[in-house]
Amino acid sequence: MNWSEIQDRWASMKALLASYWHELNDGDLARIDGERGRLNEVLQERYGLDASEAERAICTFEKEIRRPGAVK
């Protein structure tokens, strides 16, 4: 699944993101509002990642949800 698909389905994808990244709270998800760049920023804040690490984490998430049953 690519980010535009995630963005288009944001209402249902928020729960998936919250279950994948347990540190994200409702306020974070509202702030992200389907925007990949905002997710990157929030991951940096919550997990202490730099921008490139956060981007890699997002790419990994996209790949894993493309393959249902994939384990982190």
C-alpha positions in Angstrom: 0.0 0.0 0.0 1.4 3.4 -0.9 1.0 6.5 1.1 -1.7 8.0 -1.1 -3.9 5.0 -0.4 -3.2 5.3 3.3 -4.1 9.0 3.1 -7.3 8.2 1.2 -8.3 5.7 3.9 -7.1 7.8 6.8 -10.2 7.3 9.0 -9.7 3.6 9.0 -5.9 3.6 8.9 -5.4 5.6 12.1 -6.1 2.5 14.2 -3.5 0.5 12.2 -0.9 3.2 12.7 -1.6 3.4 16.5 -1.3 -0.4 16.8 2.0 -0.4 14.8 3.5 2.6 16.7 2.2 2.2 20.2 3.6 5.6 21.3 1.2 7.5 19.0 -1.8 8.9 20.8 -5.1 10.4 19.6 -3.6 13.9 19.5 -0.7 12.7 17.4 -3.0 11.0 14.9 -5.2 14.1 14.7 -2.1 16.2 14.1 -0.8 13.8 11.4 -4.2 13.8 9.6 -2.9 11.5 6.8 0.1 13.6 6.0 3.3 11.6 5.6 5.6 14.5 6.5 3.7 15.0 9.8 4.0 11.3 10.6 7.7 11.7 10.0 7.9 14.6 12.5 5.8 12.8 15.1 7.9 9.7 14.9 11.0 11.8 15.4 9.5 13.3 18.5 8.0 10.2 20.0 10.8 7.7 19.2 13.8 10.0 19.1 14.5 9.2 15.4 16.2 11.4 12.9 14.4 12.3 9.7 16.0 9.5 7.7 15.3 6.9 10.3 11.7 8.0 10.5 11.4 7.8 6.7 12.8 4.3 6.7 10.3 3.3 9.4 7.4 4.7 7.3 8.7 2.8 4.3 8.9 -0.4 6.3 5.3 0.1 7.5 4.1 0.6 3.9 5.8 -2.6 2.9 4.5 -4.6 5.8 0.9 -3.6 5.3 1.2 -4.6 1.7 1.9 -8.1 2.9 -0.8 -9.0 5.4 0.5 -11.1 8.2 4.0 -9.7 8.0 5.6 -9.3 11.4 7.5 -6.3 12.5 
